[in-house]
Amino acid sequence: MYAVEMKDIIKRFGSFTANNGITLLVKKGEIHCLLGENGAGKSTLMNILFGLYRQDSGEIRINGKSVENHSPLAASRMGLGMVHQHFMLVDALSVWENVVVGLEPGGFRIDRKESIRKVQELSDRYHFELNAEEQVGNLSVGMKQRVEILKTVYRGAEIIIMDEPTAVLSPPEVEQFLMILRDMRADGKTIIFITHKLKETLAVADRITVLRAGKSVSTIEAGNASARELAGMMVGHEVDLEIERPFNEAGGAVLSVEGLRLLPNAASTVSFDIREGEIFGIAGVEGNGQKQLEEMIMGLIKCREGRISVLGKDVTKLGTRKRRQLGIGYIPSDRLNRALLSSFSLEDNYLLGKQFSDNYVRHGIVRHKAVKEAAGTLMREYDVRAAGMDQAAGSLSGGNQQKLVVGREASDEPKLIIACQPVRGLDIGAIHYIHEILLKLRKEGKAILLISAELTDIQQLSDRIAVLYKGEILAARKNEDFTEEEIGLLIAGHREAV
């Protein structure tokens, strides 16, 4: 019997069709992965299932019953729960208070003892390892996610939708999370797991439905699937998942960071250098000082303590413009707010950061012909696909936006490139392309600081790796001197793995 039947679902937002005749059939008691790249229509489809959106056409049945006048309240009454990507918890309250809010035992007078007992019993049953009386603000990101799942289970959900649940977890937390899913399946729960990660999909799924560009491509048994096959389904063509990082002789130091304090309460300061022709990767779950490191190096925020040098010159007190003039290319973690002007044309966006160059501006007048020619060359060389130079940057796909940013930053022959979350939100094909560009820049002798929350990026690209935890580097070594397990433990703060 199917727990969920969604047939020929169509959902439009204006002229854009997010779901174009999608059919999804989920068996009772299975873990069903909804796999696809960002923009494939996964979250829209699940928001329709949970009643947050209303489909334009198509049929929904839950446990064999047709769904009419759907809403989140109706979904909850039918045994559906949804764990969203962004947590909805109150840090100042305890675990049990967050879980029972709205369904407190005891009516007008809350039965505290009974509430704690029920929540702790559920936590133990699914091996969540939560203390019902612990304040949520004291928990790690991974443990907060368990509280969200516990809230859903407490409300009687038998069908649980999880939207990109591993996006903010460290590798050990991911393993523990997948074990929790298996425990829930063994208890009869039906789980729909939205993701774009192949490794986790193959590790936990019973069946997989692949979406691409708002359409369902195929539903297959996980045991019959391979990562290469799934990747091809997601992007519509064969994808080479392997990338070679040939040996490269590193030169002299380009960036030196000495005694930099990233977070006020960090146990120690951060020091490292990056040499010519080297990629230095910073591994870690976001929120451990990566953003502060990125912004301090670029002069966007002041250093609390420490010194930054580029090619032997102290730049600690210099502004961003002067730092860039020394030869820094910058790929920000937030491309839409820091790298692009969404409503401006591709030509105008190419000019960003170059508006002081005599090549493009003379006596305050923009040399539009020179800008257009250079931007056109960049778009050809970096395969930026657009309708024309006048197209707004915000209307490009995420992959094409990122290729525009990477190409622009590399076009001035920088000595140092700060690449922060360079493949975030990109499809598999675009990820592979950006990886190849970074390795090409490395071969040309550029020094590259790679900051990424994706451990795969760090391991595939980096010559040396530093693990950042709570503003402190717990370990820094050559890539080959780390095992994946060691990096995972360090990311989670296990200092004994050093």
Secondary structure, DSSP 8 states (H G I E B T S, - for coil): -EEEEEEEEEEEETTEEEEEEEEEEEETT-EEEEE--TTSSHHHHHHHHTTSS--SEEEEEETTEE--S--HHHHHHTTEEEE-SS----TTSBHHHHHHTTS-TTTTS--HHHHHHHHHHHHHHTT----TTSBGGGS-HHHHHHHHHHHHHHTT-SEEEEESTTTT--HHHHHHHHHHHHHHHHTT-EEEEEE--HHHHHHH-SEEEEEETTEEEEEEEGGG--HHHHHHHHHSS--------------SEEEEEEEE--STT-SS-EEEEEETT-EEEEE--TTSSHHHHHHHHTTSS--SS-EEEETTEE-TT--HHHHHHTTEEEE-S-HHHHT--TTSBHHHHHHTTTTT-TTTEETTEE-HHHHHHHHHHHHHHTT---S-TTSBGGGS-HHHHHHHHHHHHHTT--SEEEEESTTTT--HHHHHHHHHHHHHHHHTT-EEEEEES-HHHHHHH-SEEEEEETTEEEEEEEGGG--HHHHHHHHTT-GGG-
